[in-house]
Structure formats: structure tokens, C-alpha cells
Amino acid sequence: MEMTDILPVAAWAELERDITERFGVNAHVYNDKGQPFTGHATWENKLCLAIRESKSAATGICAVINQVLGHEVRETKAPAITDCDAGMLVVCVPLFIKGELVGMVGGCGGFADDNEPEAYLLEKMAGLSEDKVEEICSGMPRKTAEEVQALSDYIEGRVAEIVQQHEARQA
């Protein structure tokens, strides 16, 4: 089963926009292999954009955390909240149909209250000097633990609703 068997691409892209607008994160819907498929991308902060502009940083930071979280949520069947190697928060909620992982919905970007950017790693992987990282991150809003949990809870609720509607259509 594919994510597009549950909802059309446009509906998944709309969910991404909704999450981004509500929580100020980069929202993404992934298939079961951890690949985005909607064609929608909104970068809510300059650091994520700078990372994505560097192939080595995108591969070494974004792709790695997506693989790790994909494996984790497949095993635990529960949402995961963590930080990427750049120090930014990542939320990943699995979507299961009849016990099969079909995809994931999540949001990333921004810093939890107690996190700082990993300037050394960003210099090595993205070629960003410590001063440039500081400049890019200046004024970036921070997320409290409660805000991060609210993001996870919202995505989890939306995923549950989508699964329930899909299952009702199949009955």
C-alpha cells in the first residue's frame, strides 16, 4: 500500500502546509522508505535551507535522521521526538494500516529551548562558518517542550483521523 492509496498527493501537501502554518516547522510527508513525495517544500528557517542547499549536509544530516527515525517508528509503532545532528528538533509520526508501515508525517526545524546549533558539524558538512551559523540562527524562534509535544500530538491526531477515515472507506 502507498500513501497515495490513502489520500491524493494534493491532500498530503495540504497537511504539510497546515502543519507548517500552525507550528512554524518544515512539515513533510514521507512514504515507507522515508522519501518525500508531495513536491511541497517550505523552509521555515534559514538554517534548514542552508543545509538542504549542500548535498553533503542534506545527505549527512537530513537523510540520516530520516533513516534513523523511520527505523525507530517502524519498530516502536509510536511517534518519535528527537534532534537532528545539526541540533534542530525533529518529530516523526508513523502511519500504519493493518500493521504495515505505509509512511510517516513529521515536522522539523527550529531549536528546542535547551539546544544550540552544532556549529562544528555545520562547518564541516555544509561549509558554514561559526559566524554564518550564528547569523543564520539569529532570531530563530525556540520551541518549549510543551510546544514540541503539541506538534507531535497534533500530527498524531491528524494521522489517526486519516487512518480512521481510510479504514471506514474500506469497510
Order of alpha helices (4+ residues) and beta strands (2+ residues): alpha-alpha-beta-alpha-alpha-beta-beta-beta-beta-alpha-alpha-beta-alpha
